[in-house]
Amino acid sequence: MGCSEETELSVSIVGDRSIRRINRNYLAKDHPTNVISFSLREGDCGAINSHLLGDVIISADTAAREAETGGIDTGERLLFLLMHGILHLCGYDHERSGEAEARRMESKEKELFRTLKKEGLLNPTGS
């Protein structure tokens, strides 16, 4: 990902009510979502501390619903959303940068997920 070993990020797991409030107040979208990322490397003060990546906020409620709908383990869904949020903090974008960038981000997500499975950090059976 190009991050140093000293890189830090904040991760918060919240409920739908909290993430909806954050989504409304900061992104002008009045509904819950699965993950929101706030970069600390952007804007006028982005270079103050290069080790601070940003914040990833995940809705456990939405993640659980998505896991159930997709027939996957909730823990795996939470981990996937964490990876998704971190990729956003590292400059990947699937929403505003067009189809090619969305494919690049999806490819990186799959690569990271495969690596985690290969390293035994994911439990595909959910047990």
The first five atom37 places (N, CA, C, CB, O) and aatype in JSON, in Angstrom:
{
  "aatype": [12, 7, 4, 15, 6, 6, 16, 6, 10, 15, 19, 15, 9, 19, 7, 3, 1, 15, 9, 1, 1, 9, 2, 1, 2, 18, 10, 0, 11, 3, 8, 14, 16, 2, 19, 9, 15, 13, 15, 10, 1, 6, 7, 3, 4, 7, 0, 9, 2, 15, 8, 10, 10, 7, 3, 19, 9, 9, 15, 0, 3, 16, 0, 0, 1, 6, 0, 6, 16, 7, 7, 9, 3, 16, 7, 6, 1, 10, 10, 13, 10, 10, 12, 8, 7, 9, 10, 8, 10, 4, 7, 18, 3, 8, 6, 1, 15, 7, 6, 0, 6, 0, 1, 1, 12, 6, 15, 11, 6, 11, 6, 10, 13, 1, 16, 10, 11, 11, 6, 7, 10, 10, 2, 14, 16, 7, 15],
  "atom_mask": [
    [1, 1, 1, 1, 1],
    [1, 1, 1, 0, 1],
    [1, 1, 1, 1, 1],
    [1, 1, 1, 1, 1],
    [1, 1, 1, 1, 1],
    [1, 1, 1, 1, 1],
    [1, 1, 1, 1, 1],
    [1, 1, 1, 1, 1],
    [1, 1, 1, 1, 1],
    [1, 1, 1, 1, 1],
    [1, 1, 1, 1, 1],
    [1, 1, 1, 1, 1],
    [1, 1, 1, 1, 1],
    [1, 1, 1, 1, 1],
    [1, 1, 1, 0, 1],
    [1, 1, 1, 1, 1],
    [1, 1, 1, 1, 1],
    [1, 1, 1, 1, 1],
    [1, 1, 1, 1, 1],
    [1, 1, 1, 1, 1],
    [1, 1, 1, 1, 1],
    [1, 1, 1, 1, 1],
    [1, 1, 1, 1, 1],
    [1, 1, 1, 1, 1],
    [1, 1, 1, 1, 1],
    [1, 1, 1, 1, 1],
    [1, 1, 1, 1, 1],
    [1, 1, 1, 1, 1],
    [1, 1, 1, 1, 1],
    [1, 1, 1, 1, 1],
    [1, 1, 1, 1, 1],
    [1, 1, 1, 1, 1],
    [1, 1, 1, 1, 1],
    [1, 1, 1, 1, 1],
    [1, 1, 1, 1, 1],
    [1, 1, 1, 1, 1],
    [1, 1, 1, 1, 1],
    [1, 1, 1, 1, 1],
    [1, 1, 1, 1, 1],
    [1, 1, 1, 1, 1],
    [1, 1, 1, 1, 1],
    [1, 1, 1, 1, 1],
    [1, 1, 1, 0, 1],
    [1, 1, 1, 1, 1],
    [1, 1, 1, 1, 1],
    [1, 1, 1, 0, 1],
    [1, 1, 1, 1, 1],
    [1, 1, 1, 1, 1],
    [1, 1, 1, 1, 1],
    [1, 1, 1, 1, 1],
    [1, 1, 1, 1, 1],
    [1, 1, 1, 1, 1],
    [1, 1, 1, 1, 1],
    [1, 1, 1, 0, 1],
    [1, 1, 1, 1, 1],
    [1, 1, 1, 1, 1],
    [1, 1, 1, 1, 1],
    [1, 1, 1, 1, 1],
    [1, 1, 1, 1, 1],
    [1, 1, 1, 1, 1],
    [1, 1, 1, 1, 1],
    [1, 1, 1, 1, 1],
    [1, 1, 1, 1, 1],
    [1, 1, 1, 1, 1],
    [1, 1, 1, 1, 1],
    [1, 1, 1, 1, 1],
    [1, 1, 1, 1, 1],
    [1, 1, 1, 1, 1],
    [1, 1, 1, 1, 1],
    [1, 1, 1, 0, 1],
    [1, 1, 1, 0, 1],
    [1, 1, 1, 1, 1],
    [1, 1, 1, 1, 1],
    [1, 1, 1, 1, 1],
    [1, 1, 1, 0, 1],
    [1, 1, 1, 1, 1],
    [1, 1, 1, 1, 1],
    [1, 1, 1, 1, 1],
    [1, 1, 1, 1, 1],
    [1, 1, 1, 1, 1],
    [1, 1, 1, 1, 1],
    [1, 1, 1, 1, 1],
    [1, 1, 1, 1, 1],
    [1, 1, 1, 1, 1],
    [1, 1, 1, 0, 1],
    [1, 1, 1, 1, 1],
    [1, 1, 1, 1, 1],
    [1, 1, 1, 1, 1],
    [1, 1, 1, 1, 1],
    [1, 1, 1, 1, 1],
    [1, 1, 1, 0, 1],
    [1, 1, 1, 1, 1],
    [1, 1, 1, 1, 1],
    [1, 1, 1, 1, 1],
    [1, 1, 1, 1, 1],
    [1, 1, 1, 1, 1],
    [1, 1, 1, 1, 1],
    [1, 1, 1, 0, 1],
    [1, 1, 1, 1, 1],
    [1, 1, 1, 1, 1],
    [1, 1, 1, 1, 1],
    [1, 1, 1, 1, 1],
    [1, 1, 1, 1, 1],
    [1, 1, 1, 1, 1],
    [1, 1, 1, 1, 1],
    [1, 1, 1, 1, 1],
    [1, 1, 1, 1, 1],
    [1, 1, 1, 1, 1],
    [1, 1, 1, 1, 1],
    [1, 1, 1, 1, 1],
    [1, 1, 1, 1, 1],
    [1, 1, 1, 1, 1],
    [1, 1, 1, 1, 1],
    [1, 1, 1, 1, 1],
    [1, 1, 1, 1, 1],
    [1, 1, 1, 1, 1],
    [1, 1, 1, 1, 1],
    [1, 1, 1, 1, 1],
    [1, 1, 1, 1, 1],
    [1, 1, 1, 0, 1],
    [1, 1, 1, 1, 1],
    [1, 1, 1, 1, 1],
    [1, 1, 1, 1, 1],
    [1, 1, 1, 1, 1],
    [1, 1, 1, 1, 1],
    [1, 1, 1, 0, 1],
    [1, 1, 1, 1, 1]
  ],
  "atom_positions": [
    [[0.81, -1.19, 0.0], [0.0, 0.0, 0.0], [0.86, 1.26, 0.0], [-0.93, 0.0, 1.19], [0.35, 2.36, -0.19]],
    [[2.14, 1.09, 0.21], [3.03, 2.25, 0.2], [3.05, 3.02, 1.51], [0.0, 0.0, 0.0], [3.55, 4.15, 1.55]],
    [[2.53, 2.44, 2.57], [2.53, 3.1, 3.88], [3.73, 2.6, 4.69], [1.2, 2.83, 4.64], [4.11, 1.43, 4.59]],
    [[4.3, 3.48, 5.48], [5.41, 3.06, 6.34], [4.87, 2.25, 7.51], [6.21, 4.29, 6.84], [3.67, 2.24, 7.78]],
    [[5.78, 1.59, 8.21], [5.38, 0.78, 9.37], [4.85, 1.65, 10.51], [6.55, -0.05, 9.86], [4.15, 1.15, 11.39]],
    [[5.17, 2.93, 10.5], [4.72, 3.84, 11.55], [3.34, 4.43, 11.27], [5.72, 4.96, 11.71], [2.83, 5.21, 12.08]],
    [[2.74, 4.07, 10.15], [1.45, 4.63, 9.78], [0.38, 4.27, 10.79], [1.05, 4.14, 8.39], [0.31, 3.14, 11.27]],
    [[-0.45, 5.25, 11.12], [-1.53, 5.05, 12.08], [-2.86, 5.41, 11.45], [-1.3, 5.88, 13.35], [-2.94, 6.27, 10.58]],
    [[-3.91, 4.73, 11.9], [-5.25, 5.11, 11.52], [-6.17, 4.84, 12.69], [-5.72, 4.35, 10.25], [-5.86, 4.05, 13.58]],
    [[-7.29, 5.5, 12.67], [-8.31, 5.32, 13.69], [-9.44, 4.51, 13.08], [-8.83, 6.68, 14.25], [-9.88, 4.78, 11.97]],
    [[-9.92, 3.51, 13.82], [-11.03, 2.68, 13.36], [-12.12, 2.73, 14.42], [-10.57, 1.2, 13.09], [-11.87, 2.48, 15.6]],
    [[-13.32, 3.06, 13.99], [-14.48, 3.09, 14.89], [-15.56, 2.18, 14.32], [-15.01, 4.53, 15.08], [-15.89, 2.26, 13.14]],
    [[-16.11, 1.33, 15.17], [-17.24, 0.49, 14.79], [-18.44, 1.08, 15.53], [-16.99, -1.05, 15.17], [-18.46, 1.15, 16.75]],
    [[-19.43, 1.5, 14.76], [-20.6, 2.18, 15.33], [-21.88, 1.52, 14.83], [-20.58, 3.69, 14.97], [-21.83, 0.58, 14.04]],
    [[-23.01, 2.02, 15.28], [-24.3, 1.55, 14.8], [-24.81, 2.43, 13.67], [0.0, 0.0, 0.0], [-24.22, 3.45, 13.34]],
    [[-25.93, 2.01, 13.1], [-26.52, 2.76, 11.99], [-26.88, 4.19, 12.36], [-27.76, 2.05, 11.49], [-26.71, 5.1, 11.55]],
    [[-27.38, 4.39, 13.57], [-27.78, 5.74, 13.97], [-26.58, 6.7, 13.96], [-28.42, 5.7, 15.37], [-26.69, 7.83, 13.49]],
    [[-25.46, 6.24, 14.48], [-24.27, 7.08, 14.52], [-23.7, 7.35, 13.14], [-23.2, 6.45, 15.39], [-23.35, 8.48, 12.82]],
    [[-23.61, 6.3, 12.31], [-23.02, 6.51, 10.99], [-23.95, 7.36, 10.11], [-22.73, 5.16, 10.31], [-23.48, 8.1, 9.24]],
    [[-25.25, 7.25, 10.33], [-26.18, 8.11, 9.6], [-25.94, 9.57, 9.96], [-27.65, 7.71, 9.9], [-25.93, 10.44, 9.09]],
    [[-25.75, 9.83, 11.24], [-25.5, 11.21, 11.69], [-24.2, 11.75, 11.09], [-25.43, 11.27, 13.24], [-24.15, 12.89, 10.63]],
    [[-23.17, 10.94, 11.08], [-21.89, 11.34, 10.48], [-22.05, 11.57, 8.99], [-20.8, 10.28, 10.74], [-21.56, 12.56, 8.45]],
    [[-22.73, 10.67, 8.32], [-22.97, 10.77, 6.87], [-23.74, 12.05, 6.54], [-23.74, 9.53, 6.36], [-23.44, 12.74, 5.57]],
    [[-24.73, 12.36, 7.36], [-25.55, 13.57, 7.14], [-24.73, 14.83, 7.42], [-26.8, 13.54, 8.04], [-24.75, 15.77, 6.62]],
    [[-24.02, 14.86, 8.55], [-23.31, 16.07, 8.95], [-22.09, 16.39, 8.09], [-22.88, 15.95, 10.38], [-21.79, 17.56, 7.87]],
    [[-21.4, 15.38, 7.62], [-20.15, 15.62, 6.89], [-20.24, 15.4, 5.39], [-19.09, 14.74, 7.44], [-19.48, 15.99, 4.63]],
    [[-21.18, 14.56, 4.96], [-21.27, 14.23, 3.53], [-22.62, 14.59, 2.92], [-20.99, 12.77, 3.32], [-22.86, 14.32, 1.74]],
    [[-23.5, 15.19, 3.72], [-24.82, 15.64, 3.26], [-25.66, 14.5, 2.68], [-24.66, 16.73, 2.22], [-26.43, 14.71, 1.74]],
    [[-25.51, 13.3, 3.24], [-26.29, 12.14, 2.82], [-27.03, 11.62, 4.05], [-25.38, 11.02, 2.19], [-26.4, 11.09, 4.97]],
    [[-28.34, 11.76, 4.07], [-29.12, 11.45, 5.26], [-29.6, 10.0, 5.28], [-30.32, 12.39, 5.35], [-30.79, 9.72, 5.21]],
    [[-28.64, 9.08, 5.38], [-28.95, 7.66, 5.49], [-27.72, 6.93, 6.03], [-29.38, 7.06, 4.11], [-26.6, 7.42, 5.89]],
    [[-27.93, 5.78, 6.65], [-26.77, 5.0, 7.1], [-26.03, 4.43, 5.9], [-27.21, 3.87, 8.06], [-26.61, 4.24, 4.82]],
    [[-24.78, 4.16, 6.09], [-23.95, 3.54, 5.06], [-23.05, 2.52, 5.74], [-23.1, 4.61, 4.27], [-23.02, 2.45, 6.97]],
    [[-22.32, 1.74, 4.97], [-21.51, 0.7, 5.59], [-20.16, 1.2, 6.11], [-21.28, -0.41, 4.6], [-19.72, 0.77, 7.18]],
    [[-19.51, 2.12, 5.38], [-18.2, 2.6, 5.81], [-17.98, 4.03, 5.31], [-17.07, 1.67, 5.3], [-18.4, 4.38, 4.21]],
    [[-17.33, 4.82, 6.13], [-16.94, 6.18, 5.77], [-15.48, 6.35, 6.14], [-17.85, 7.26, 6.48], [-15.05, 5.9, 7.2]],
    [[-14.71, 7.0, 5.27], [-13.3, 7.28, 5.55], [-13.06, 8.78, 5.49], [-12.39, 6.54, 4.54], [-13.58, 9.48, 4.63]],
    [[-12.25, 9.26, 6.43], [-11.83, 10.65, 6.45], [-10.31, 10.68, 6.45], [-12.41, 11.41, 7.69], [-9.67, 10.24, 7.41]],
    [[-9.74, 11.2, 5.39], [-8.29, 11.25, 5.24], [-7.69, 12.39, 6.06], [-7.91, 11.39, 3.77], [-8.26, 13.48, 6.12]],
    [[-6.56, 12.13, 6.67], [-5.78, 13.18, 7.33], [-4.6, 13.6, 6.47], [-5.3, 12.7, 8.7], [-3.73, 14.35, 6.93]],
    [[-4.56, 13.13, 5.23], [-3.47, 13.47, 4.32], [-3.92, 14.45, 3.24], [-2.92, 12.21, 3.68], [-3.14, 14.79, 2.35]],
    [[-5.15, 14.88, 3.3], [-5.68, 15.8, 2.29], [-5.8, 17.2, 2.86], [-7.05, 15.31, 1.77], [-5.76, 17.39, 4.07]],
    [[-5.95, 18.17, 1.99], [-6.18, 19.54, 2.4], [-4.91, 20.26, 2.8], [0.0, 0.0, 0.0], [-3.8, 19.74, 2.63]],
    [[-5.08, 21.45, 3.33], [-3.96, 22.33, 3.67], [-3.04, 21.75, 4.73], [-4.47, 23.65, 4.13], [-1.84, 22.02, 4.73]],
    [[-3.58, 20.97, 5.63], [-2.78, 20.44, 6.75], [-2.37, 18.99, 6.54], [-3.56, 20.55, 8.04], [-1.9, 18.34, 7.47]],
    [[-2.55, 18.46, 5.34], [-2.29, 17.06, 5.07], [-0.86, 16.61, 5.25], [0.0, 0.0, 0.0], [-0.62, 15.42, 5.45]],
    [[0.08, 17.51, 5.19], [1.48, 17.13, 5.3], [2.04, 17.31, 6.71], [2.32, 17.92, 4.33], [3.23, 17.1, 6.94]],
    [[1.2, 17.69, 7.66], [1.69, 17.95, 9.01], [2.29, 16.7, 9.64], [0.56, 18.48, 9.9], [3.39, 16.75, 10.2]],
    [[1.6, 15.58, 9.55], [2.11, 14.32, 10.1], [1.83, 13.22, 9.09], [1.47, 14.0, 11.49], [0.71, 12.71, 9.01]],
    [[2.84, 12.85, 8.34], [2.67, 11.87, 7.26], [2.35, 10.47, 7.77], [3.91, 11.82, 6.41], [1.96, 9.61, 6.98]],
    [[2.5, 10.23, 9.07], [2.2, 8.9, 9.61], [0.73, 8.71, 9.94], [3.03, 8.66, 10.85], [0.28, 7.58, 10.17]],
    [[-0.03, 9.79, 9.97], [-1.46, 9.69, 10.27], [-2.23, 9.54, 8.98], [-1.95, 10.93, 11.06], [-2.27, 10.45, 8.15]],
    [[-2.84, 8.39, 8.8], [-3.57, 8.08, 7.57], [-4.97, 8.68, 7.59], [-3.64, 6.57, 7.36], [-5.37, 9.33, 6.62]],
    [[-5.72, 8.47, 8.66], [-7.06, 9.0, 8.76], [-7.95, 8.14, 9.62], [0.0, 0.0, 0.0], [-7.48, 7.34, 10.43]],
    [[-9.26, 8.31, 9.43], [-10.27, 7.61, 10.22], [-11.13, 6.74, 9.32], [-11.15, 8.61, 10.98], [-11.51, 7.15, 8.22]],
    [[-11.42, 5.54, 9.79], [-12.36, 4.64, 9.12], [-13.48, 4.36, 10.12], [-11.66, 3.31, 8.63], [-13.24, 3.92, 11.24]],
    [[-14.71, 4.63, 9.69], [-15.87, 4.41, 10.54], [-16.76, 3.37, 9.84], [-16.66, 5.76, 10.81], [-17.14, 3.55, 8.68]],
    [[-17.08, 2.3, 10.55], [-17.84, 1.19, 9.98], [-19.12, 1.0, 10.78], [-17.0, -0.12, 9.96], [-19.1, 1.02, 12.02]],
    [[-20.24, 0.81, 10.09], [-21.48, 0.48, 10.77], [-21.59, -1.04, 10.93], [-22.7, 1.03, 9.98], [-21.67, -1.78, 9.95]],
    [[-21.58, -1.48, 12.19], [-21.74, -2.91, 12.47], [-23.12, -3.4, 12.05], [-21.5, -3.2, 13.96], [-23.27, -4.53, 11.6]],
    [[-24.13, -2.54, 12.21], [-25.5, -2.91, 11.83], [-25.6, -3.19, 10.33], [-26.49, -1.81, 12.22], [-26.12, -4.22, 9.91]],
    [[-25.09, -2.26, 9.54], [-25.14, -2.43, 8.08], [-24.27, -3.6, 7.65], [-24.68, -1.14, 7.37], [-24.66, -4.37, 6.77]],
    [[-23.09, -3.75, 8.25], [-22.21, -4.86, 7.91], [-22.89, -6.2, 8.18], [-20.89, -4.77, 8.7], [-22.78, -7.13, 7.39]],
    [[-23.6, -6.3, 9.3], [-24.29, -7.55, 9.64], [-25.4, -7.85, 8.64], [-24.88, -7.47, 11.06], [-25.57, -9.0, 8.23]],
    [[-26.15, -6.83, 8.24], [-27.21, -7.05, 7.24], [-26.6, -7.48, 5.91], [-28.06, -5.77, 7.06], [-27.11, -8.4, 5.26]],
    [[-25.54, -6.81, 5.5], [-24.89, -7.15, 4.22], [-24.3, -8.56, 4.27], [-23.79, -6.13, 3.89], [-24.35, -9.29, 3.28]],
    [[-23.75, -8.94, 5.4], [-23.19, -10.3, 5.54], [-24.3, -11.33, 5.41], [-22.46, -10.46, 6.89], [-24.15, -12.34, 4.73]],
    [[-25.42, -11.08, 6.08], [-26.55, -12.02, 6.02], [-27.07, -12.12, 4.6], [-27.68, -11.58, 6.98], [-27.31, -13.22, 4.1]],
    [[-27.26, -11.0, 3.95], [-27.75, -10.99, 2.57], [-26.79, -11.71, 1.64], [-27.96, -9.54, 2.08], [-27.21, -12.43, 0.74]],
    [[-25.49, -11.52, 1.86], [-24.47, -12.14, 1.0], [-24.1, -13.55, 1.4], [0.0, 0.0, 0.0], [-23.33, -14.2, 0.7]],
    [[-24.62, -14.03, 2.52], [-24.31, -15.38, 2.97], [-22.87, -15.54, 3.42], [0.0, 0.0, 0.0], [-22.27, -16.6, 3.22]],
    [[-22.31, -14.49, 4.02], [-20.92, -14.55, 4.48], [-20.87, -14.26, 5.98], [-20.04, -13.55, 3.71], [-21.85, -13.82, 6.57]],
    [[-19.74, -14.51, 6.57], [-19.5, -14.26, 7.97], [-19.44, -12.75, 8.23], [-18.19, -14.95, 8.43], [-18.83, -12.01, 7.45]],
    [[-20.06, -12.3, 9.31], [-20.05, -10.87, 9.64], [-18.63, -10.35, 9.86], [-20.9, -10.61, 10.88], [-18.31, -9.23, 9.47]],
    [[-17.79, -11.16, 10.48], [-16.4, -10.75, 10.69], [-15.67, -10.5, 9.38], [0.0, 0.0, 0.0], [-14.9, -9.55, 9.27]],
    [[-15.91, -11.36, 8.4], [-15.29, -11.16, 7.08], [-15.81, -9.88, 6.43], [-15.57, -12.37, 6.16], [-15.04, -9.15, 5.8]],
    [[-17.1, -9.62, 6.58], [-17.66, -8.39, 6.0], [-17.05, -7.16, 6.66], [-19.19, -8.38, 6.15], [-16.72, -6.19, 5.98]],
    [[-16.9, -7.2, 7.99], [-16.28, -6.08, 8.69], [-14.84, -5.87, 8.22], [-16.3, -6.32, 10.21], [-14.41, -4.73, 8.02]],
    [[-14.1, -6.96, 8.05], [-12.72, -6.85, 7.58], [-12.67, -6.28, 6.17], [-12.03, -8.21, 7.63], [-11.82, -5.45, 5.86]],
    [[-13.58, -6.74, 5.31], [-13.63, -6.21, 3.94], [-13.91, -4.71, 3.96], [-14.7, -6.95, 3.12], [-13.28, -3.96, 3.22]],
    [[-14.85, -4.28, 4.8], [-15.17, -2.85, 4.87], [-13.98, -2.05, 5.42], [-16.41, -2.62, 5.75], [-13.75, -0.92, 4.99]],
    [[-13.24, -2.63, 6.34], [-12.04, -1.97, 6.84], [-11.03, -1.81, 5.71], [-11.42, -2.78, 8.0], [-10.47, -0.73, 5.53]],
    [[-10.8, -2.87, 4.94], [-9.88, -2.77, 3.79], [-10.37, -1.71, 2.81], [-9.76, -4.13, 3.07], [-9.57, -0.92, 2.31]],
    [[-11.66, -1.68, 2.53], [-12.25, -0.72, 1.61], [-11.98, 0.7, 2.1], [-13.78, -0.97, 1.46], [-11.57, 1.57, 1.33]],
    [[-12.21, 0.92, 3.39], [-11.96, 2.24, 3.96], [-10.5, 2.64, 3.89], [0.0, 0.0, 0.0], [-10.18, 3.79, 3.59]],
    [[-9.61, 1.7, 4.17], [-8.17, 2.0, 4.11], [-7.75, 2.31, 2.68], [-7.35, 0.81, 4.66], [-6.95, 3.22, 2.45]],
    [[-8.29, 1.58, 1.72], [-7.97, 1.88, 0.32], [-8.37, 3.3, -0.04], [-8.66, 0.88, -0.62], [-7.64, 4.0, -0.74]],
    [[-9.53, 3.75, 0.44], [-9.93, 5.14, 0.21], [-8.89, 6.09, 0.8], [-11.32, 5.42, 0.82], [-8.53, 7.08, 0.17]],
    [[-8.41, 5.79, 2.0], [-7.41, 6.65, 2.65], [-6.09, 6.64, 1.89], [-7.19, 6.2, 4.08], [-5.31, 7.59, 2.0]],
    [[-5.83, 5.59, 1.13], [-4.6, 5.49, 0.34], [-4.78, 6.03, -1.08], [-4.14, 4.03, 0.28], [-3.89, 5.87, -1.92]],
    [[-5.91, 6.66, -1.34], [-6.1, 7.32, -2.62], [-6.96, 6.6, -3.63], [0.0, 0.0, 0.0], [-7.2, 7.13, -4.71]],
    [[-7.43, 5.41, -3.31], [-8.32, 4.69, -4.23], [-9.71, 5.3, -4.16], [-8.36, 3.17, -3.89], [-10.17, 5.72, -3.1]],
    [[-10.38, 5.36, -5.31], [-11.72, 5.96, -5.35], [-12.56, 5.25, -6.39], [-11.63, 7.48, -5.66], [-12.16, 5.12, -7.55]],
    [[-13.73, 4.8, -5.98], [-14.62, 4.12, -6.92], [-15.85, 4.96, -7.23], [-15.05, 2.77, -6.34], [-16.68, 4.56, -8.05]],
    [[-15.97, 6.11, -6.59], [-17.19, 6.9, -6.74], [-17.04, 8.08, -7.69], [-17.61, 7.4, -5.4], [-17.96, 8.37, -8.46]],
    [[-15.92, 8.77, -7.65], [-15.79, 10.01, -8.42], [-14.79, 9.95, -9.56], [-15.4, 11.11, -7.5], [-14.73, 10.87, -10.37]],
    [[-14.03, 8.89, -9.64], [-12.92, 8.87, -10.6], [-13.16, 8.02, -11.84], [-11.7, 8.38, -9.92], [-12.24, 7.83, -12.63]],
    [[-14.35, 7.52, -12.01], [-14.64, 6.78, -13.23], [-14.51, 5.28, -13.08], [0.0, 0.0, 0.0], [-14.06, 4.76, -12.06]],
    [[-14.92, 4.6, -14.15], [-14.99, 3.14, -14.17], [-13.62, 2.47, -14.04], [-15.65, 2.68, -15.44], [-13.49, 1.45, -13.37]],
    [[-12.6, 3.04, -14.67], [-11.27, 2.43, -14.62], [-10.74, 2.43, -13.19], [-10.3, 3.19, -15.55], [-10.16, 1.44, -12.74]],
    [[-10.92, 3.53, -12.48], [-10.46, 3.59, -11.09], [-11.28, 2.66, -10.2], [-10.54, 5.03, -10.56], [-10.73, 2.06, -9.28]],
    [[-12.56, 2.54, -10.47], [-13.4, 1.61, -9.71], [-12.91, 0.18, -9.9], [-14.89, 1.73, -10.13], [-12.86, -0.59, -8.94]],
    [[-12.54, -0.19, -11.12], [-12.0, -1.54, -11.38], [-10.66, -1.73, -10.69], [-11.85, -1.78, -12.89], [-10.38, -2.82, -10.18]],
    [[-9.83, -0.69, -10.67], [-8.52, -0.77, -10.01], [-8.7, -1.0, -8.51], [-7.7, 0.53, -10.27], [-7.99, -1.79, -7.9]],
    [[-9.67, -0.29, -7.92], [-9.92, -0.45, -6.49], [-10.47, -1.85, -6.19], [-10.91, 0.62, -6.0], [-10.04, -2.49, -5.23]],
    [[-11.4, -2.31, -7.0], [-11.96, -3.64, -6.81], [-10.89, -4.71, -6.94], [-13.08, -3.9, -7.82], [-10.89, -5.68, -6.18]],
    [[-9.99, -4.55, -7.89], [-8.91, -5.5, -8.07], [-7.99, -5.53, -6.83], [-8.09, -5.14, -9.33], [-7.57, -6.6, -6.4]],
    [[-7.7, -4.37, -6.28], [-6.86, -4.29, -5.09], [-7.56, -4.92, -3.89], [-6.49, -2.83, -4.79], [-6.93, -5.59, -3.08]],
    [[-8.87, -4.69, -3.77], [-9.63, -5.31, -2.68], [-9.54, -6.83, -2.76], [-11.11, -4.87, -2.72], [-9.3, -7.5, -1.76]],
    [[-9.73, -7.37, -3.96], [-9.66, -8.83, -4.14], [-8.27, -9.35, -3.83], [-10.04, -9.2, -5.57], [-8.13, -10.4, -3.19]],
    [[-7.25, -8.63, -4.26], [-5.87, -9.04, -3.99], [-5.61, -9.08, -2.49], [-4.88, -8.08, -4.68], [-5.04, -10.06, -1.99]],
    [[-6.01, -8.05, -1.77], [-5.8, -8.02, -0.32], [-6.59, -9.11, 0.38], [-6.2, -6.66, 0.24], [-6.07, -9.75, 1.3]],
    [[-7.81, -9.34, -0.04], [-8.65, -10.37, 0.56], [-8.02, -11.76, 0.36], [-10.07, -10.34, -0.04], [-7.99, -12.56, 1.28]],
    [[-7.53, -12.03, -0.87], [-6.86, -13.3, -1.15], [-5.62, -13.47, -0.26], [-6.45, -13.4, -2.63], [-5.37, -14.55, 0.26]],
    [[-4.87, -12.39, -0.1], [-3.67, -12.43, 0.74], [-4.02, -12.76, 2.18], [-2.91, -11.1, 0.67], [-3.36, -13.57, 2.82]],
    [[-5.06, -12.13, 2.7], [-5.48, -12.4, 4.07], [-5.94, -13.85, 4.24], [-6.6, -11.45, 4.47], [-5.64, -14.47, 5.26]],
    [[-6.65, -14.37, 3.25], [-7.08, -15.78, 3.32], [-5.87, -16.7, 3.27], [-8.05, -16.11, 2.16], [-5.77, -17.66, 4.04]],
    [[-4.94, -16.41, 2.36], [-3.75, -17.24, 2.2], [-2.93, -17.26, 3.5], [-2.89, -16.72, 1.04], [-2.38, -18.3, 3.87]],
    [[-2.86, -16.12, 4.17], [-2.08, -16.02, 5.41], [-2.84, -16.58, 6.61], [-1.71, -14.57, 5.66], [-2.32, -16.58, 7.73]],
    [[-4.08, -17.05, 6.39], [-4.87, -17.63, 7.47], [-5.5, -16.6, 8.39], [0.0, 0.0, 0.0], [-5.92, -16.93, 9.5]],
    [[-5.57, -15.36, 7.93], [-6.15, -14.31, 8.76], [-7.66, -14.2, 8.61], [-5.51, -12.98, 8.43], [-8.31, -13.44, 9.32]],
    [[-8.2, -14.96, 7.68], [-9.65, -15.04, 7.5], [-10.07, -16.48, 7.73], [-10.09, -14.55, 6.08], [-9.35, -17.41, 7.36]],
    [[-11.21, -16.65, 8.32], [-11.73, -17.99, 8.56], [-12.9, -18.21, 7.62], [-12.15, -18.17, 10.05], [-14.02, -17.81, 7.94]],
    [[-12.69, -18.86, 6.46], [-13.74, -18.99, 5.47], [-14.94, -19.81, 5.93], [-13.19, -19.59, 4.25], [-16.01, -19.71, 5.33]],
    [[-14.79, -20.62, 6.98], [-15.91, -21.42, 7.45], [-16.76, -20.7, 8.47], [-15.4, -22.71, 8.04], [-17.87, -21.14, 8.77]],
    [[-16.25, -19.59, 9.01], [-17.0, -18.83, 10.0], [-17.01, -19.47, 11.37], [0.0, 0.0, 0.0], [-17.73, -19.01, 12.26]],
    [[-16.21, -20.54, 11.57], [-16.18, -21.2, 12.88], [-14.94, -20.84, 13.66], [-16.26, -22.69, 12.72], [-14.77, -21.3, 14.78]]
  ]
}
